[in-house]
Amino acid sequence: MRRREGAADQGFVTAESAMVLPVLVMFAMALVWGLLVVAAQIQCVDAARTGARAAAREDPDEAVVRVVRDTAPRDAQVTVAREGDRVRVVVVARPPALHGLPFEVREEAVALVEATVGEGG
């Protein structure tokens, strides 16, 4: 009876696979998590800018918040502040699938209030 040369290595392949597979799964999950965070950040940027433009046109605060919520991630907190001739819109949201973690993304946009037509002197 002669043993095959590769027969002694068969157990190592299974052990290596058992060690590498969980690491690959965790790495893939980290990549997906990172993409979710980046997507939520981009949505917050777009929402804050859209809200700042609407507020600069002197739309009512309720209308500005509605426009921001249409663009922002679900359950985002929106703050609209008017400071003299400037408006500030802040959007704070938790990325999806991370509700158990104390992690949030925040974006802020500031714009000058536009002069209304027929105003002035």
Secondary structure, 3 states (H helix, E strand, C coil): CCCCHHHHHHHHHHHHHHHHHHHHHHHHHHHHHHHHHHHHHHHHHHHHHHHHHHHHCCCCHHHHHHHHHHHCCCCCEEEEEEECCEEEEEEEECCCCCCCCCCCEEEEEEEECCCCCCCCC
